[in-house]
Amino acid sequence: MTEDRVWRKSSYSNGTPEGDCVEVSLAQDARVRDSKNQAGEVLTFSTSAWRAFLDKAL
């Protein structure tokens, strides 16, 4: 499921491989995971919910 997706690390991780933060994968939905535990739990959001979150966060 998650291994077929392209993941992007948060800019808050300082852009380094050692920086621990969250990763997001955007396709038909938005999935978020902990960069330190890539095989762990994944949160899934609809596209509209993800957009609403970003509108409030930014």
VOVEXTI-74404 format. One record per atom (N, C-alpha, C, O, CB): residue number from 1; x, y, z. Coordinates in steps of 0.02 Angstrom, whole numbers, plus 50000, padded with zeros to 5 digits. Each point is the difference from the previous one (the first is absolute). Last residue first. Glycine has a CB too. Layout:
REM VOVEXTI-74404
    k      u      v      w
  NUM      X      Y      Z
...
END
This chain:
REM VOVEXTI-74404
    k      u      v      w
   58  49927  51365  50359
   58  50043  50050  49967
   58  49970  50067  50011
   58  50028  50050  49977
   58  50010  49869  49937
   57  49849  49894  50172
   57  50069  49996  50026
   57  50044  50055  49970
   57  50046  50023  50033
   57  49939  49854  49982
   56  49786  50090  49915
   56  50002  50023  50070
   56  50071  50005  50026
   56  50016  50044  50040
   56  49871  49904  49979
   55  50078  49967  49764
   55  49973  50069  50001
   55  50003  50028  50071
   55  50016  50059  50008
   55  49908  49914  49894
   54  50132  49800  50066
   54  50053  50045  49977
   54  49977  50073  50001
   54  50039  50044  50017
   54  50007  49864  49912
   53  49794  49927  50125
   53  50053  50001  50050
   53  50055  50049  49981
   53  50021  50041  50041
   53  49953  49840  49987
   52  49857  50078  49815
   52  49974  50040  50056
   52  50052  50005  50055
   52  50008  50054  50030
   52  49875  49909  49942
   51  50168  49897  49847
   51  50000  50070  49979
   51  49976  50046  50057
   51  50029  50053  50012
   51  49952  49912  49869
   50  50005  49804  50153
   50  50070  50021  50000
   50  50006  50073  49981
   50  50038  50038  50030
   50  49998  49846  49941
   49  49751  50015  50016
   49  50021  50008  50070
   49  50072  50025  50005
   49  50015  50042  50041
   49  49905  49867  49993
   48  49995  50037  49752
   48  49968  50061  50026
   48  50019  50012  50073
   48  50010  50057  50020
   48  49895  49926  49900
   47  50173  49819  49975
   47  50032  50059  49971
   47  49970  50064  50028
   47  50036  50047  50015
   47  49986  49888  49880
   46  49969  49855  50264
   46  49974  50015  49934
   46  50036  50062  49973
   46  50029  50038  50039
   46  49857  49910  49989
   45  50240  49894  50147
   45  49952  50055  49996
   45  49974  50005  49929
   45  50036  49986  49952
   45  50023  50075  50142
   44  50090  49763  50089
   44  49974  50013  49933
   44  49946  50053  50003
   44  49954  49997  50042
   44  50073  49885  49923
   43  50201  50011  50184
   43  49936  50036  50002
   43  49979  50015  49929
   43  50041  50022  49960
   43  49986  50029  50153
   42  50135  49748  49995
   42  49992  50052  49950
   42  49932  50032  50009
   42  49949  49965  50005
   42  50128  49974  49913
   41  50116  49893  50231
   41  49933  50023  49984
   41  50002  50057  49949
   41  50047  50040  49998
   41  49915  49926  50117
   40  50260  49897  49882
   40  49949  50006  50052
   40  49933  50024  49973
   40  49985  49994  49941
   40  50106  50030  50139
   39  50131  49947  49811
   39  49957  49941  49996
   39  49943  50003  50051
   39  49959  49954  50004
   39  50140  49980  49957
   38  50069  50238  50026
   38  49965  49998  49936
   38  49955  49939  49992
   38  49955  50001  49958
   38  50141  50061  49995
   37  50025  50082  50237
   37  49968  49935  50002
   37  49957  49991  49936
   37  49939  50000  50003
   37  50060  50001  50125
   36  50123  50198  49913
   36  50043  49955  50038
   36  49973  49928  50000
   36  50037  49953  50014
   36  49997  50143  50058
   35  49848  50088  49826
   35  50060  49984  49961
   35  50047  49953  50036
   35  50041  49966  49968
   35  49949  50145  49978
   34  49738  49906  50073
   34  50059  50021  50038
   34  50062  49979  49960
   34  50007  49941  49982
   34  49931  50048  50130
   33  49826  50061  49759
   33  50032  49951  50044
   33  50060  50032  50035
   33  50024  50053  49980
   33  49939  49853  49944
   32  49798  50138  49906
   32  50052  50030  50042
   32  50028  49945  50044
   32  49963  49960  50029
   32  49982  50154  49969
   31  49893  49933  49761
   31  50021  49955  50054
   31  50060  50030  50035
   31  50045  50029  49969
   31  49912  49870  49968
   30  49825  50167  49883
   30  50062  50023  50033
   30  50015  49951  50056
   30  49956  49987  50042
   30  50022  50135  49928
   29  49891  49838  49782
   29  49989  50021  50069
   29  50066  50026  50027
   29  50050  50002  49965
   29  49856  49913  50051
   28  50088  50012  49768
   28  49928  50012  50002
   28  49978  50023  50070
   28  49945  50024  50010
   28  50037  49890  49899
   27  50253  50122  50082
   27  49976  49965  49939
   27  49925  50014  49996
   27  49981  50059  49994
   27  50109  49847  50013
   26  50142  50156  50155
   26  49939  50026  49970
   26  49985  49962  49936
   26  50041  49998  49954
   26  49980  50116  50096
   25  50128  49869  50195
   25  49994  49973  49933
   25  49932  50023  49973
   25  49948  49987  50030
   25  50126  49912  49996
   24  50114  50170  50186
   24  49934  50000  49971
   24  50004  49972  49929
   24  50049  50010  49964
   24  49916  50090  50106
   23  50178  49907  50187
   23  50002  49995  49927
   23  49928  49999  49976
   23  49956  49974  50034
   23  50156  49965  49966
   22  50026  50155  50238
   22  49948  49961  49967
   22  50013  50001  49925
   22  50034  50043  49973
   22  49884  49984  50118
   21  50280  49986  50089
   21  49939  50040  49997
   21  49945  49956  49971
   21  49998  49940  50013
   21  50066  50169  49974
   20  50221  49909  50068
   20  49941  49960  50013
   20  49939  50045  50002
   20  49998  50049  50037
   20  50070  49867  50027
   19  50193  50088  49822
   19  49946  50039  50030
   19  49938  49958  50008
   19  49974  49973  49951
   19  50073  50131  49999
   18  50154  49824  49938
   18  50000  49987  50072
   18  49943  50037  50035
   18  49981  49983  50056
   18  50142  50001  49940
   17  49921  50043  49769
   17  49976  49932  50013
   17  49996  49984  50075
   17  49959  49959  50020
   17  50091  50007  49872
   16  49919  50288  50025
   16  50053  49951  50005
   16  49972  49930  50013
   16  49946  49994  50029
   16  50131  50095  50015
   15  49807  50135  49944
   15  50021  49974  49935
   15  50056  49949  50002
   15  50031  49987  49949
   15  49933  50120  50006
   14  49910  50003  50231
   14  50062  50033  49979
   14  50027  49972  49935
   14  50058  50013  49982
   14  49967  50009  50137
   13  49761  49933  49989
   13  50052  49952  50018
   13  50069  50026  49980
   13  50049  49963  50003
   13  49869  49943  49984
   12  49872  50204  49963
   12  50019  50012  50070
   12  50053  49950  50023
   12  50026  50007  50056
   12  49861  50038  49966
   11  50001  49944  49765
   11  50055  50049  49999
   11  50024  50016  50070
   11  50055  50026  50009
   11  49899  50023  49886
   10  49934  49711  50039
   10  49983  50068  50018
   10  50061  50045  49998
   10  50055  49979  50016
   10  49853  49977  50055
    9  50078  49825  49773
    9  50012  50018  50070
    9  49983  50074  50012
    9  50010  50042  49956
    9  50080  49869  50052
    8  49809  49903  49811
    8  50039  50061  50005
    8  50006  50019  50073
    8  49950  50003  50036
    8  50013  50036  49848
    7  49973  49730  49945
    7  49995  50036  50064
    7  50047  50060  49999
    7  50055  49997  49974
    7  49915  49895  50086
    6  49892  49927  49762
    6  50058  50045  50007
    6  49988  50041  50063
    6  49948  50031  50008
    6  50073  49974  49865
    5  49880  49737  50077
    5  49989  50072  49999
    5  50065  50038  50005
    5  50051  49974  50024
    5  49837  50009  50027
    4  50069  49776  49969
    4  49991  50020  49930
    4  49994  50076  49992
    4  49992  50024  49945
    4  49954  49867  50034
    3  50071  49994  50236
    3  50064  49995  49964
    3  49995  50021  49927
    3  50051  50013  49969
    3  49980  49895  50108
    2  49782  50079  50084
    2  50039  50061  50004
    2  50065  49997  49960
    2  50028  50051  49982
    2  49924  49968  50130
    1  49904  49786  49871
    1  49959  50060  50000
    1  50043  50063  50000
    1  49999  50037  49951
    1  49911  49900  50109
END
